[in-house]
């Protein structure tokens, strides 16, 4: 008879969905429902650090690119934004000795394609005009 590790599932110790109590199922359904209302369906491409590409800005749009984009040289660090899953937000600005300094905050979904950002500077709405894995455009 082959030996099995206690950590390996066997037919005797596998937990199936039928084994869960109705209370557990109700709790899981409620958690999923709450997550669906508090965490909107946002593209995972948004969750990264985006660097300002001044060269591509237009009169009404600020353009951001991921860090692996081939930016032209810049004398100071480029301002950048970082959106994290779960609502974390960082905004990097030039600090002492021309080093990027992060300011912490949070984001949440606003109406349409907008995000509401809260940080030490206050609350503002970022209207996302276009977004994919290579570019993030925000209305000025």
VENLIN-V906045 format. One record per residue. N is the residue number from 1. RES is the residue in one small letter. PHI is phi in degrees with one decimal (none if undefined). Layout:
BEGIN
N|RES|PHI, N|RES|PHI
END
This chain:
BEGIN
1|x|none, 2|x|-69.5, 3|x|-86.8, 4|x|-126.8, 5|x|-74.5, 6|x|-64.2, 7|x|-79.0, 8|x|-78.1, 9|x|-70.5, 10|x|-120.8, 11|x|-63.2, 12|x|-81.1, 13|x|-117.5, 14|x|-73.1, 15|x|-98.7, 16|x|-108.3, 17|x|-63.2, 18|x|-69.6, 19|x|-78.6, 20|x|-74.2, 21|x|-71.7, 22|x|-64.5, 23|x|-65.6, 24|x|-62.1, 25|x|-63.3, 26|x|-63.0, 27|x|-63.0, 28|x|-63.5, 29|x|-61.7, 30|x|-65.4, 31|x|-62.4, 32|x|-61.1, 33|x|-63.7, 34|x|-64.0, 35|x|-63.3, 36|x|-66.4, 37|x|-86.6, 38|x|-94.7, 39|x|-120.5, 40|x|-67.2, 41|x|-75.3, 42|x|-114.5, 43|x|-60.7, 44|x|-62.8, 45|x|-62.0, 46|x|-69.3, 47|x|-81.8, 48|x|-167.6, 49|x|-93.2, 50|x|-112.7, 51|x|-103.6, 52|x|-67.5, 53|x|-111.7, 54|x|-52.7, 55|x|-61.0, 56|x|-102.7, 57|x|-57.9, 58|x|-115.3, 59|x|-59.7, 60|x|-119.6, 61|x|-134.8, 62|x|-96.0, 63|x|-109.6, 64|x|-125.3, 65|x|-132.1, 66|x|-68.7, 67|x|-61.7, 68|x|-85.7, 69|x|-71.4, 70|x|-83.2, 71|x|-74.1, 72|x|-69.9, 73|x|-58.4, 74|x|-137.1, 75|x|-70.6, 76|x|-115.6, 77|x|-62.9, 78|x|-74.1, 79|x|-59.2, 80|x|-148.0, 81|x|-125.3, 82|x|-134.9, 83|x|-102.5, 84|x|-115.3, 85|x|-57.5, 86|x|89.2, 87|x|104.3, 88|x|-75.6, 89|x|-144.2, 90|x|-128.6, 91|x|-124.5, 92|x|-98.9, 93|x|-129.0, 94|x|-67.6, 95|x|-120.7, 96|x|-56.6, 97|x|58.5, 98|x|53.3, 99|x|-107.4, 100|x|-70.4, 101|x|-117.3, 102|x|-83.1, 103|x|-112.2, 104|x|-91.9, 105|x|-165.2, 106|x|-142.3, 107|x|-132.8, 108|x|-150.0, 109|x|-70.4, 110|x|-110.1, 111|x|-68.5, 112|x|62.4, 113|x|-98.2, 114|x|-98.6, 115|x|-121.3, 116|x|-95.4, 117|x|-112.8, 118|x|-121.4, 119|x|-150.9, 120|x|-60.4, 121|x|-79.0, 122|x|123.7, 123|x|-115.4, 124|x|-146.8, 125|x|-109.9, 126|x|-102.1, 127|x|-90.0, 128|x|-81.2, 129|x|-84.3, 130|x|-150.6, 131|x|-161.2, 132|x|-153.0, 133|x|-67.5, 134|x|-110.7, 135|x|-151.8, 136|x|-130.0, 137|x|-116.0, 138|x|-121.1, 139|x|-64.2, 140|x|-74.5
END
